[in-house]
């Protein structure tokens, strides 16, 4: 039988006494055979001296070696088993424990020390090899996925026409640079033909760097809000979590759920009446006392926003849960606050048939509807849990600490909602918003609103949920209520539902062109640094919901010294339209054809308007007015008369092209009990600047659009200045 390779005992006698010493003499251990023992490479060695336990040794004298050859020793199975058992309980024994073990096992305490050192090193090496293997497998998978994506992009075709994909949306600057690049290339080509004749020398062949391809066209589908593959500074490929981090994320989400449940169920003294006299504000001292686990201290430079609100929504509790856990439904339902959203990964999908126990990794941009206020980007895990019969909870908590290179200005502490089933298809929703934000660069117009915490408060979320549930209920009702003044026309219920669907698509499109999301390229229309007018361009191709060509989006914000209700009532009244509308009416009053209700408040409605029969310009217009205690909207769009009449006769509402315009009205954040505050109004226009999608956007189109939006804002400000004198 071959003798195992041995190492002289004196090798270990030269090693220092420190228990954590990992020098070259005893740290190269890797694997252990079934008998255990101290390991060097894959071989067992003895760490005892030659003066002890000679009867246990397995040495064989080699006559070819000197007679003073050092003796070797193998630990017995009993010794190895005892040390293995002790290692499971205490992998780092102190000197007293090592001496006690050496006494029990009949080994020198140095042997004990070196065995534990090598055992720890062995386990560490095993772990490192396992992690390296996982990383290599993940790298191979990502390479294969990248190769597949590149191949798909190279073969991409338009799903409508079957041809190659279109150039897509392009900002004015991109379009201008592309044309300039082409112009310069042509000039160089012309010069290269002329120069040899003048100098008699050949000219080098200069090649311009090809321009960066424009981003794909954004299609606003009629049945959902588009969800993008990257969110501003949060590219999807950079936000893939490691498998080793997923248990930590799950544990964090479960702690966040416990915190949310406590904050949703407790009232005073944790929650007190806010400065405006209506909302609930968090008592931070009480919060610190109650909540001992969480995200830790507030990050430097960030400010806490915390609020709580409760509402009754006309929707089944399970449908609300689904709307929150499906990123498309969520971003559609809360389009007023969510500019873009994306689901990255489902760590756990939950129980079969529902979302109980589901964990989703998500990114989102939260918006305040103004071109001068930046969106808030967040990366978080969303966790859904059934808390009892008919009771569900959904919580968000940020996990950006796993990505130290991300520079985000918003961090979601445990936030979400508690949903409770009540009778007749209604649900009671308690919403908690708790975030850290960096608002040091907020535009002065919105400073008070942002600092008050009302811009994205829990009250806004529950009011928006309640309003959207009303809209959906009215679209599905078999008998939609409406008013037709003087009995001018009779509109069927199907036609009313079609008009409500057109209005829903119009509103969704309008909301994408108000705030400056990080996924779009916005620019100032004028060179004035103080200008609040922002604009961007998109190309529309083969979209039945929008006209073909280059669409210019323009948006601006301004303040009015009257409360939002006054502004809303003024703008929604067709009799006041000639006081401010410089685009659609041509100075003529519009007549109301039909007013279709889509909410309990009669002011929440969709109106079909048209010019008088005596007018030379035949035009129809659809307008939606919507209001709740936190925000109001007046949104409208001119309609093609022929297509609209076809819809009224039962035609497809998806074929009606829309270029929405309108106003988002928010409180300015200065209201207090007994004193009304002012209003912040954002006006947004969408204009067909060029009918040819490949045409260059002219400066005259930019100047005209800027003049129209500024003139509209000026007329509204002038009207209320006269009213408040």
C-alpha positions as CSV (number, residue, x, y, z in Angstrom):
1,X,0.0,0.0,0.0
2,X,1.4,3.4,-1.0
3,X,2.2,5.8,1.9
4,X,0.6,9.2,1.8
5,X,2.9,12.2,1.4
6,X,3.8,13.7,4.7
7,X,5.3,16.9,5.9
8,X,7.7,17.2,8.8
9,X,6.1,18.4,12.0
10,X,8.8,21.1,12.5
11,X,7.3,23.0,9.6
12,X,4.5,24.2,11.9
13,X,6.7,25.0,14.7
14,X,8.0,28.0,12.8
15,X,4.6,29.6,12.5
16,X,3.6,32.4,14.8
17,X,1.2,31.9,17.7
18,X,-1.6,34.2,16.3
19,X,-4.8,32.3,15.7
20,X,-5.5,34.2,12.6
21,X,-2.0,33.9,11.1
22,X,-2.5,32.8,7.5
23,X,1.1,32.8,6.1
24,X,2.4,30.6,3.3
25,X,3.3,27.7,5.6
26,X,-0.3,26.8,6.5
27,X,-2.8,28.6,4.3
28,X,-2.7,26.7,1.1
29,X,-5.2,24.1,2.2
30,X,-8.0,23.2,-0.1
31,X,-9.7,19.8,0.1
32,X,-10.1,17.3,2.9
33,X,-10.6,13.6,2.5
34,X,-13.0,11.5,4.5
35,X,-10.6,11.1,7.4
36,X,-10.2,14.9,7.9
37,X,-7.0,16.1,9.4
38,X,-4.8,19.1,8.5
39,X,-4.6,19.6,4.8
40,X,-1.9,20.9,2.5
41,X,-3.1,20.8,-1.1
42,X,-5.1,17.6,-1.2
43,X,-2.8,15.7,1.2
44,X,-3.1,15.1,4.9
45,X,-0.2,16.2,7.2
46,X,0.5,15.9,10.8
47,X,1.1,19.0,13.0
48,X,2.3,17.3,16.2
49,X,6.0,17.0,17.2
50,X,7.9,13.8,17.0
51,X,8.2,13.3,20.7
52,X,4.5,12.5,21.3
53,X,2.0,9.8,20.2
54,X,4.6,7.7,18.4
55,X,2.4,4.6,18.8
56,X,-0.3,6.4,16.7
57,X,2.0,7.2,13.9
58,X,2.1,5.5,10.6
59,X,5.7,6.2,9.7
60,X,7.8,3.7,7.7
61,X,11.6,4.1,7.7
62,X,13.0,4.7,4.3
63,X,16.6,3.3,4.1
64,X,17.4,5.7,1.4
65,X,16.8,8.6,3.8
66,X,19.1,9.7,6.6
67,X,18.6,8.0,9.9
68,X,17.5,11.2,11.6
69,X,14.4,11.5,9.4
70,X,11.6,13.5,11.1
71,X,8.5,11.5,12.2
72,X,4.9,12.1,10.9
73,X,1.5,11.8,12.5
74,X,-2.1,11.3,11.4
75,X,-5.0,12.3,13.6
76,X,-7.3,9.6,14.6
77,X,-10.9,9.5,13.4
78,X,-12.1,10.2,17.0
79,X,-9.8,13.3,17.2
80,X,-11.0,14.6,13.8
81,X,-14.7,14.0,14.7
82,X,-14.4,15.8,18.0
83,X,-12.6,18.8,16.4
84,X,-15.2,18.8,13.6
85,X,-18.1,19.0,16.2
86,X,-16.3,21.7,18.1
87,X,-15.7,23.7,14.8
88,X,-19.4,23.7,14.1
89,X,-20.1,25.4,17.4
90,X,-17.0,27.6,17.5
91,X,-14.8,28.0,14.4
92,X,-12.5,30.5,16.3
93,X,-11.6,28.9,19.7
94,X,-9.5,31.0,22.1
95,X,-6.4,29.8,23.8
96,X,-8.2,28.4,26.8
97,X,-10.6,26.4,24.5
98,X,-7.6,25.1,22.5
99,X,-5.8,23.9,25.6
100,X,-8.9,22.1,26.9
101,X,-9.3,20.4,23.5
102,X,-5.7,19.4,23.5
103,X,-6.1,17.9,27.0
104,X,-9.2,15.9,25.9
105,X,-7.8,14.6,22.6
106,X,-4.2,14.1,23.7
107,X,-2.9,16.6,21.1
108,X,-0.5,19.5,21.4
109,X,-2.3,22.9,21.6
110,X,-0.3,24.0,18.5
111,X,-1.8,21.0,16.6
112,X,-5.3,22.2,17.6
113,X,-4.5,25.8,16.5
114,X,-3.2,24.7,13.1
115,X,-6.1,22.3,12.5
116,X,-8.6,25.1,13.0
117,X,-6.6,27.5,10.9
118,X,-6.5,25.1,8.0
119,X,-10.2,24.1,8.4
120,X,-11.2,27.8,8.1
121,X,-9.0,28.2,5.1
122,X,-10.4,25.1,3.5
123,X,-14.0,26.4,3.9
124,X,-13.1,29.8,2.6
125,X,-11.5,28.3,-0.5
126,X,-14.6,26.2,-1.1
127,X,-16.8,29.2,-0.9
128,X,-14.6,31.2,-3.3
129,X,-14.6,28.5,-5.8
130,X,-18.3,28.2,-5.6
131,X,-18.8,31.9,-6.0
132,X,-16.4,32.0,-9.0
133,X,-18.3,29.2,-10.6
134,X,-21.6,31.1,-10.2
135,X,-20.1,34.3,-11.5
136,X,-18.7,32.5,-14.6
137,X,-22.1,31.0,-15.3
138,X,-23.8,34.3,-14.8
139,X,-21.2,36.0,-17.2
140,X,-21.8,33.3,-19.8
141,X,-25.6,33.8,-19.5
142,X,-25.3,37.5,-19.9
143,X,-23.0,37.2,-22.9
144,X,-25.5,34.8,-24.5
145,X,-28.4,37.2,-23.7
146,X,-26.4,40.2,-25.1
147,X,-25.7,38.3,-28.3
148,X,-29.3,37.3,-28.7
149,X,-30.5,40.9,-28.1
150,X,-28.0,42.2,-30.7
151,X,-29.2,39.6,-33.2
152,X,-32.8,40.6,-32.6
153,X,-32.1,44.3,-33.0
154,X,-30.2,43.6,-36.3
155,X,-33.2,41.7,-37.6
156,X,-35.9,44.0,-36.2
157,X,-38.8,44.8,-38.5
158,X,-41.8,47.0,-38.2
159,X,-44.8,44.9,-37.0
160,X,-47.2,47.1,-39.1
161,X,-45.5,47.4,-42.5
162,X,-43.1,44.5,-42.4
163,X,-40.2,46.8,-43.4
164,X,-37.1,47.8,-41.4
165,X,-37.7,49.7,-38.2
166,X,-38.2,53.4,-38.4
167,X,-35.7,55.9,-37.3
168,X,-38.0,56.8,-34.4
169,X,-38.3,59.8,-32.2
170,X,-35.7,62.5,-32.5
171,X,-35.2,65.7,-30.6
172,X,-34.7,69.0,-32.4
173,X,-31.0,69.1,-31.5
174,X,-30.5,65.5,-32.7
175,X,-32.3,66.3,-36.0
176,X,-30.3,69.5,-36.5
177,X,-27.0,67.8,-35.8
178,X,-27.8,65.0,-38.2
179,X,-28.6,67.4,-41.0
180,X,-25.5,69.5,-40.2
181,X,-23.4,66.3,-40.3
182,X,-24.8,65.4,-43.7
183,X,-24.2,68.9,-45.0
184,X,-20.5,68.9,-43.8
185,X,-20.0,65.5,-45.4
186,X,-21.3,66.8,-48.7
187,X,-19.0,69.9,-48.5
188,X,-16.0,67.7,-47.8
189,X,-16.8,65.6,-50.8
190,X,-17.1,68.7,-53.0
191,X,-13.8,70.1,-51.7
192,X,-12.1,66.8,-52.3
193,X,-13.1,67.0,-56.0
194,X,-11.9,70.6,-56.4
195,X,-8.6,70.5,-54.4
196,X,-6.6,68.2,-56.7
197,X,-7.3,70.6,-59.6
198,X,-6.0,73.5,-57.6
199,X,-3.0,72.0,-55.8
200,X,-2.1,69.1,-58.0
201,X,-2.0,66.8,-54.9
202,X,-4.4,64.2,-53.9
203,X,-6.6,64.9,-51.0
204,X,-6.9,62.5,-48.0
205,X,-10.2,60.7,-47.8
206,X,-11.8,62.1,-44.6
207,X,-14.7,60.2,-43.1
208,X,-17.0,61.7,-40.6
209,X,-17.9,59.7,-37.6
210,X,-21.4,58.4,-38.2
211,X,-24.0,60.1,-36.1
212,X,-25.5,58.3,-33.1
213,X,-28.7,56.6,-34.2
214,X,-31.8,58.2,-33.0
215,X,-33.9,56.5,-30.3
216,X,-36.8,54.4,-31.4
217,X,-40.2,56.0,-31.8
218,X,-42.3,56.1,-28.8
219,X,-45.7,54.7,-29.6
220,X,-48.5,55.5,-27.2
221,X,-50.7,52.5,-27.5
222,X,-54.4,53.0,-27.1
223,X,-54.7,50.3,-24.5
224,X,-51.8,50.9,-22.2
225,X,-49.1,53.3,-21.1
226,X,-45.7,52.5,-22.6
227,X,-43.1,51.1,-20.3
228,X,-39.5,51.8,-21.2
229,X,-36.4,49.6,-21.2
230,X,-34.4,52.1,-19.3
231,X,-35.4,54.8,-16.8
232,X,-33.3,57.9,-17.0
233,X,-30.1,57.1,-15.1
234,X,-31.3,53.6,-14.3
235,X,-30.5,51.2,-17.3
236,X,-32.1,47.9,-16.9
237,X,-28.9,45.9,-17.6
238,X,-27.1,47.7,-14.7
239,X,-29.8,46.8,-12.1
240,X,-29.6,43.0,-12.1
241,X,-29.2,41.8,-8.6
242,X,-26.9,38.9,-7.7
243,X,-28.5,35.7,-6.4
244,X,-26.5,36.1,-3.2
245,X,-28.3,39.4,-2.5
246,X,-31.9,38.1,-3.0
247,X,-32.2,36.7,0.5
248,X,-31.2,40.1,1.9
249,X,-33.8,41.8,-0.3
250,X,-36.5,39.5,0.8
251,X,-35.5,40.0,4.5
252,X,-35.6,43.8,4.0
253,X,-39.0,43.7,2.3
254,X,-40.4,41.6,5.1
255,X,-39.2,44.2,7.7
256,X,-40.6,46.9,5.5
257,X,-44.0,45.1,5.5
258,X,-44.0,45.0,9.3
259,X,-43.2,48.7,9.4
260,X,-45.9,49.6,6.9
261,X,-48.5,47.6,8.8
262,X,-47.6,49.4,12.0
263,X,-47.7,52.9,10.3
264,X,-51.0,52.1,8.6
265,X,-52.8,50.9,11.7
266,X,-51.5,53.5,14.2
267,X,-52.9,57.0,14.5
268,X,-52.0,59.6,17.1
269,X,-49.3,60.2,18.4
270,X,-47.5,58.7,15.4
271,X,-49.6,60.7,13.0
272,X,-50.7,64.3,13.6
273,X,-52.7,66.8,11.6
274,X,-50.5,68.6,9.0
275,X,-49.9,72.3,8.5
276,X,-52.8,72.6,5.9
277,X,-55.3,71.2,8.4
278,X,-56.4,68.2,6.4
279,X,-53.5,65.8,5.7
280,X,-51.7,63.6,8.3
281,X,-48.0,64.3,9.0
282,X,-45.5,61.9,10.7
283,X,-44.2,62.5,14.2
284,X,-40.5,61.7,13.6
285,X,-39.8,61.3,17.3
286,X,-42.6,58.8,17.8
287,X,-41.5,57.0,14.6
288,X,-38.0,56.6,15.9
289,X,-39.3,55.2,19.1
290,X,-41.6,52.7,17.5
291,X,-39.6,51.6,14.5
292,X,-36.2,50.2,15.4
293,X,-35.5,48.4,12.2
294,X,-35.4,50.0,8.8
295,X,-33.2,51.7,6.3
296,X,-31.1,53.4,9.0
297,X,-30.4,57.1,9.3
298,X,-31.4,59.7,6.7
299,X,-28.8,60.1,4.0
300,X,-26.9,63.4,3.9
301,X,-28.6,66.1,1.9
302,X,-32.0,64.4,1.9
303,X,-35.2,65.5,3.5
304,X,-38.1,63.3,4.9
305,X,-41.5,63.4,3.3
306,X,-44.1,61.3,5.1
307,X,-47.9,61.3,4.9
308,X,-50.9,59.0,5.4
309,X,-54.4,59.0,3.9
310,X,-57.5,56.8,3.7
311,X,-60.1,56.5,1.0
312,X,-62.9,54.3,-0.3
313,X,-62.4,53.1,-3.9
314,X,-65.1,51.6,-6.1
315,X,-63.0,48.5,-7.1
316,X,-62.7,45.0,-5.8
317,X,-59.7,44.6,-3.5
318,X,-58.1,41.9,-5.6
319,X,-58.3,44.1,-8.7
320,X,-56.5,46.9,-6.8
321,X,-53.8,44.4,-5.8
322,X,-53.4,43.3,-9.4
323,X,-53.2,46.9,-10.6
324,X,-50.4,47.6,-8.1
325,X,-48.4,44.4,-8.9
326,X,-48.7,44.7,-12.7
327,X,-46.3,47.5,-13.8
328,X,-48.3,48.3,-16.9
329,X,-51.6,48.6,-15.0
330,X,-49.9,50.6,-12.2
331,X,-48.2,53.2,-14.5
332,X,-51.5,53.5,-16.3
333,X,-53.7,54.0,-13.3
334,X,-51.3,56.5,-11.7
335,X,-50.1,58.2,-14.9
336,X,-50.5,61.6,-13.1
337,X,-47.6,60.7,-10.7
338,X,-45.7,57.9,-12.6
339,X,-43.8,59.2,-15.6
340,X,-42.1,55.9,-16.4
341,X,-41.9,52.5,-14.7
342,X,-40.3,49.1,-15.3
343,X,-40.3,45.7,-13.7
344,X,-36.8,44.2,-13.7
345,X,-37.2,40.8,-12.0
346,X,-39.6,38.8,-9.9
347,X,-37.6,37.3,-7.1
348,X,-40.7,35.3,-6.0
349,X,-44.0,35.2,-7.9
350,X,-46.2,34.4,-5.0
351,X,-48.9,31.8,-4.5
352,X,-50.4,30.2,-7.6
353,X,-53.3,32.3,-8.9
354,X,-52.6,35.5,-6.8
355,X,-49.8,37.8,-5.7
356,X,-49.5,36.6,-2.1
357,X,-45.8,36.5,-1.3
358,X,-44.7,38.1,-4.6
359,X,-41.4,40.2,-4.7
360,X,-40.9,42.4,-7.7
361,X,-37.8,44.5,-8.4
362,X,-38.9,47.8,-10.0
363,X,-37.7,51.2,-11.2
364,X,-39.9,54.3,-11.5
365,X,-39.8,58.0,-12.2
366,X,-42.3,59.9,-10.1
367,X,-43.4,63.3,-11.6
368,X,-44.8,66.6,-10.4
369,X,-46.7,67.8,-13.5
370,X,-44.4,70.7,-14.5
371,X,-41.5,71.1,-17.0
372,X,-39.4,72.9,-14.4
373,X,-39.5,70.1,-11.7
374,X,-37.2,67.1,-12.2
375,X,-38.7,63.7,-11.8
376,X,-37.7,61.5,-8.8
377,X,-36.0,58.2,-9.8
378,X,-36.3,55.2,-7.4
379,X,-35.1,51.6,-7.5
380,X,-37.1,49.4,-5.1
381,X,-38.6,46.0,-4.3
382,X,-42.4,45.7,-4.2
383,X,-43.7,43.1,-1.9
384,X,-47.3,41.9,-1.7
385,X,-48.7,39.9,1.3
386,X,-52.2,38.8,2.3
387,X,-52.8,39.9,5.9
388,X,-56.1,38.1,6.5
389,X,-59.4,37.3,4.9
390,X,-60.1,40.2,2.4
391,X,-57.0,42.2,3.7
392,X,-53.9,42.7,1.6
393,X,-50.8,44.9,1.8
394,X,-48.4,46.1,-0.8
395,X,-45.1,47.7,0.3
396,X,-42.2,49.4,-1.5
397,X,-38.7,49.9,-0.1
398,X,-35.6,51.1,-1.9
399,X,-32.6,48.8,-2.5
400,X,-30.3,51.3,-4.2
401,X,-27.7,50.6,-1.5
402,X,-26.9,47.5,-3.5
403,X,-25.7,49.7,-6.3
404,X,-23.3,52.3,-4.8
405,X,-22.6,53.9,-8.2
406,X,-26.2,55.0,-8.6
407,X,-26.7,58.7,-7.7
408,X,-30.4,59.0,-6.9
409,X,-32.1,61.9,-5.3
410,X,-35.0,59.9,-3.9
411,X,-35.1,56.9,-1.5
412,X,-38.3,55.1,-0.6
413,X,-38.6,54.1,3.0
414,X,-41.4,51.5,3.6
415,X,-44.3,53.0,1.6
416,X,-47.4,51.4,0.3
417,X,-51.0,50.6,1.1
418,X,-53.3,48.4,3.2
419,X,-56.3,47.2,1.2
420,X,-59.4,46.0,2.9
421,X,-62.5,44.5,1.3
422,X,-65.8,46.0,2.2
423,X,-69.3,45.4,0.9
424,X,-70.8,46.1,-2.6
425,X,-67.5,45.9,-4.4
426,X,-65.8,48.7,-2.6
427,X,-62.4,48.7,-0.9
428,X,-61.0,50.7,1.9
429,X,-57.4,51.8,1.1
430,X,-55.0,53.2,3.7
431,X,-51.9,54.7,1.9
432,X,-48.6,55.6,3.5
433,X,-45.9,57.6,1.7
434,X,-42.5,57.8,3.4
435,X,-39.5,59.0,1.2
436,X,-36.2,60.8,1.5
437,X,-35.8,63.4,-1.2
438,X,-33.2,65.9,-2.4
439,X,-35.1,69.1,-3.2
440,X,-32.3,71.6,-3.0
441,X,-32.6,72.5,-6.7
442,X,-36.3,72.9,-7.0
443,X,-37.6,75.8,-9.1
444,X,-38.8,78.7,-6.9
445,X,-42.3,78.4,-8.3
446,X,-42.7,75.0,-6.8
447,X,-40.6,75.4,-3.6
448,X,-43.6,75.8,-1.3
449,X,-45.5,72.8,-2.9
450,X,-42.5,70.5,-2.7
451,X,-41.5,71.5,0.8
452,X,-45.0,71.0,2.1
453,X,-44.9,67.4,1.0
454,X,-48.2,67.7,-0.9
455,X,-46.8,67.2,-4.4
456,X,-46.6,63.4,-4.1
457,X,-48.4,62.9,-0.8
458,X,-50.4,59.9,0.2
459,X,-53.6,62.0,-0.3
460,X,-52.7,62.4,-4.0
461,X,-52.3,58.7,-4.4
462,X,-55.6,57.7,-2.8
463,X,-57.5,60.5,-4.6
464,X,-56.0,59.5,-7.9
465,X,-57.0,55.8,-7.2
466,X,-60.5,56.8,-6.3
467,X,-60.8,59.0,-9.4
468,X,-59.5,56.3,-11.8
469,X,-61.8,53.7,-10.3
470,X,-64.7,56.0,-11.1
471,X,-63.5,56.5,-14.7
472,X,-63.3,52.7,-15.2
473,X,-66.7,52.1,-13.6
474,X,-68.4,54.7,-15.9
475,X,-66.8,53.3,-19.0
476,X,-68.1,49.8,-18.2
477,X,-71.6,50.9,-17.1
478,X,-74.5,49.7,-19.4
479,X,-76.1,53.2,-19.2
480,X,-73.6,56.0,-19.3
481,X,-75.3,59.3,-18.0
482,X,-75.1,62.3,-20.4
483,X,-76.6,65.6,-21.2
484,X,-77.6,66.8,-24.7
485,X,-78.6,70.5,-24.5
486,X,-81.7,71.3,-26.5
487,X,-81.9,67.7,-27.8
488,X,-79.5,68.6,-30.7
489,X,-78.3,65.0,-31.1
490,X,-79.0,61.6,-29.6
491,X,-75.9,59.6,-28.8
492,X,-76.1,55.9,-28.3
493,X,-74.5,54.2,-25.2
494,X,-71.9,52.6,-27.4
495,X,-71.0,56.0,-28.9
496,X,-70.7,57.4,-25.3
497,X,-68.3,54.6,-24.3
498,X,-66.2,55.3,-27.5
499,X,-66.0,58.9,-26.6
500,X,-64.9,58.0,-23.1
501,X,-62.2,55.8,-24.5
502,X,-61.0,58.6,-26.8
503,X,-60.8,60.9,-23.8
504,X,-58.9,58.3,-21.8
505,X,-56.3,58.0,-24.6
506,X,-56.1,61.8,-24.9
507,X,-55.4,62.3,-21.2
508,X,-52.8,59.6,-21.2
509,X,-51.0,61.2,-24.2
510,X,-51.3,64.7,-22.6
511,X,-49.6,63.5,-19.4
512,X,-46.5,62.3,-21.3
513,X,-45.9,65.8,-22.6
514,X,-46.1,67.9,-19.4
515,X,-43.1,67.0,-17.2
516,X,-39.5,66.6,-18.3
517,X,-38.9,63.0,-17.8
518,X,-35.2,61.8,-17.9
519,X,-35.9,59.4,-20.7
520,X,-36.7,62.3,-23.1
521,X,-34.5,65.2,-24.4
522,X,-36.1,68.5,-23.5
523,X,-34.7,71.9,-24.5
524,X,-35.6,75.6,-23.9
525,X,-37.5,77.1,-26.8
526,X,-35.8,80.5,-26.2
527,X,-32.2,81.3,-25.2
528,X,-33.4,83.0,-22.1
529,X,-32.1,81.0,-19.1
530,X,-35.1,82.1,-17.0
531,X,-37.6,80.8,-19.5
532,X,-40.0,78.2,-18.2
533,X,-41.0,76.9,-21.6
534,X,-39.6,73.5,-22.4
535,X,-40.0,71.5,-25.6
536,X,-39.1,68.2,-27.3
537,X,-39.9,66.6,-30.6
538,X,-41.1,63.1,-31.6
539,X,-41.7,61.5,-34.9
540,X,-45.0,59.8,-35.5
541,X,-45.1,57.0,-38.1
542,X,-48.0,54.5,-38.8
543,X,-49.8,55.3,-35.6
544,X,-53.6,55.6,-36.1
545,X,-53.9,57.5,-32.8
546,X,-51.7,60.4,-33.9
547,X,-51.1,62.2,-37.2
548,X,-48.0,61.3,-39.3
549,X,-45.2,63.8,-39.0
550,X,-42.9,65.6,-36.6
551,X,-44.8,66.5,-33.4
552,X,-43.6,69.3,-31.2
553,X,-44.3,69.1,-27.5
554,X,-44.2,72.4,-25.5
555,X,-44.9,73.0,-21.8
556,X,-44.7,75.8,-19.4
557,X,-45.7,76.6,-15.8
558,X,-47.0,79.8,-14.1
559,X,-48.6,80.9,-10.8
560,X,-52.0,82.4,-10.3
561,X,-53.2,84.2,-7.1
562,X,-56.4,82.3,-6.8
563,X,-57.2,78.8,-5.5
564,X,-57.3,75.8,-7.9
565,X,-61.1,75.5,-7.9
566,X,-61.5,79.0,-9.3
567,X,-58.9,78.3,-12.1
568,X,-60.6,75.0,-12.9
569,X,-64.1,76.4,-13.1
570,X,-62.8,79.2,-15.4
571,X,-61.0,77.0,-17.8
572,X,-63.6,74.3,-18.1
573,X,-66.5,76.7,-19.0
574,X,-66.9,76.9,-22.8
575,X,-68.3,80.4,-22.4
576,X,-64.9,81.6,-21.2
577,X,-62.9,80.0,-23.9
578,X,-62.5,83.1,-26.1
579,X,-60.8,84.8,-23.1
580,X,-57.7,82.5,-23.4
581,X,-57.9,80.0,-26.3
582,X,-55.7,81.4,-29.1
583,X,-55.4,78.2,-31.1
584,X,-58.7,76.2,-31.6
585,X,-61.6,78.6,-31.5
586,X,-60.6,81.4,-33.8
587,X,-62.4,83.8,-31.6
588,X,-65.7,82.0,-31.8
589,X,-67.7,80.4,-28.9
590,X,-68.1,76.6,-29.1
591,X,-71.4,74.9,-28.7
592,X,-71.9,71.9,-26.4
593,X,-73.2,68.9,-28.3
594,X,-73.0,66.3,-25.4
595,X,-71.7,66.1,-21.9
596,X,-70.9,62.6,-20.7
597,X,-70.4,62.0,-17.0
598,X,-67.5,59.9,-15.8
599,X,-67.6,60.6,-12.0
600,X,-69.9,61.4,-9.1
601,X,-68.9,65.0,-9.3
602,X,-70.8,66.6,-12.3
603,X,-67.6,68.5,-13.1
604,X,-65.9,65.2,-13.9
605,X,-67.1,64.7,-17.4
606,X,-66.2,64.4,-21.1
607,X,-67.7,67.1,-23.5
608,X,-68.2,67.0,-27.2
609,X,-68.0,70.6,-28.6
610,X,-68.4,72.1,-32.1
611,X,-68.4,75.4,-33.8
612,X,-71.8,77.0,-34.6
613,X,-73.6,76.0,-37.8
614,X,-73.1,79.6,-39.0
615,X,-69.3,79.3,-38.8
616,X,-67.3,79.0,-41.9
617,X,-64.8,76.8,-40.1
618,X,-66.3,73.4,-39.3
619,X,-64.6,71.9,-36.3
620,X,-65.3,69.5,-33.4
621,X,-63.5,69.2,-30.1
622,X,-63.4,66.7,-27.3
623,X,-62.7,67.9,-23.8
624,X,-62.2,66.1,-20.4
625,X,-62.5,68.0,-17.1
626,X,-61.4,66.2,-14.0
627,X,-60.9,67.4,-10.4
628,X,-60.2,66.1,-6.9
629,X,-59.0,67.8,-3.7
630,X,-55.3,67.5,-4.8
631,X,-55.3,68.2,-8.6
632,X,-57.5,69.4,-11.5
633,X,-57.2,68.9,-15.2
634,X,-58.7,70.5,-18.3
635,X,-57.6,68.6,-21.4
636,X,-58.9,69.0,-25.0
637,X,-58.1,68.1,-28.6
638,X,-59.5,69.1,-32.0
639,X,-61.2,66.3,-33.8
640,X,-61.6,65.4,-37.5
641,X,-65.3,66.0,-38.2
642,X,-65.7,63.0,-40.5
643,X,-63.9,60.5,-38.2
644,X,-65.9,61.7,-35.2
645,X,-69.2,61.4,-37.0
646,X,-68.1,57.8,-37.9
647,X,-67.4,57.1,-34.2
648,X,-70.8,58.4,-33.3
649,X,-72.3,55.9,-35.8
650,X,-70.4,53.0,-34.2
651,X,-66.9,53.3,-35.8
652,X,-63.6,52.4,-34.2
653,X,-62.5,55.2,-31.8
654,X,-58.8,54.0,-32.2
655,X,-58.7,55.6,-35.7
656,X,-59.2,59.1,-34.4
657,X,-55.9,61.1,-34.4
658,X,-55.3,63.3,-31.3
659,X,-53.0,66.1,-30.5
660,X,-53.9,66.9,-26.9
661,X,-53.6,70.3,-25.2
662,X,-54.6,71.5,-21.8
663,X,-53.8,72.4,-18.2
664,X,-52.7,70.6,-15.0
665,X,-53.7,72.7,-12.0
666,X,-52.1,72.1,-8.6
667,X,-52.2,74.0,-5.3
668,X,-49.2,76.1,-4.6
669,X,-48.6,74.6,-1.1
670,X,-49.3,77.8,0.9
671,X,-52.9,77.1,2.0
672,X,-53.6,77.0,5.7
673,X,-56.7,76.6,7.8
674,X,-58.9,79.7,7.1
675,X,-56.7,80.9,4.2
676,X,-56.7,79.7,0.6
677,X,-53.5,79.5,-1.3
678,X,-52.8,80.1,-5.0
679,X,-52.5,77.8,-8.0
680,X,-49.7,76.4,-10.0
681,X,-50.8,75.8,-13.6
682,X,-48.8,73.8,-16.2
683,X,-50.0,74.4,-19.8
684,X,-48.9,71.8,-22.4
685,X,-49.5,71.8,-26.2
686,X,-48.8,69.1,-28.9
687,X,-48.5,70.6,-32.4
688,X,-48.0,68.9,-35.7
689,X,-44.9,70.9,-36.7
690,X,-44.1,69.0,-40.0
691,X,-46.3,66.6,-41.9
692,X,-43.2,64.9,-43.4
693,X,-41.6,62.7,-40.7
694,X,-38.2,63.2,-42.3
695,X,-38.5,66.9,-42.6
696,X,-36.3,69.3,-40.7
697,X,-38.1,71.2,-37.9
698,X,-38.1,74.9,-38.9
699,X,-37.2,77.7,-36.5
700,X,-40.5,79.4,-37.5
701,X,-42.4,76.4,-36.1
702,X,-40.5,76.7,-32.8
703,X,-41.1,80.4,-32.6
704,X,-44.8,80.1,-33.5
705,X,-45.4,77.4,-30.9
706,X,-43.6,79.3,-28.2
707,X,-45.6,82.4,-29.0
708,X,-48.9,80.5,-28.8
709,X,-48.2,78.9,-25.4
710,X,-46.8,82.1,-23.9
711,X,-49.8,84.1,-25.3
712,X,-52.2,81.6,-23.7
713,X,-50.5,81.8,-20.3
714,X,-50.4,85.6,-20.6
715,X,-54.2,85.8,-21.3
716,X,-55.0,83.6,-18.3
717,X,-52.8,85.6,-16.0
718,X,-54.2,88.9,-17.2
719,X,-57.8,87.7,-16.6
720,X,-57.1,86.8,-13.0
721,X,-55.1,89.9,-12.4
722,X,-58.1,91.9,-13.3
723,X,-60.4,89.8,-11.1
724,X,-58.2,90.1,-8.0
725,X,-57.7,93.9,-8.2
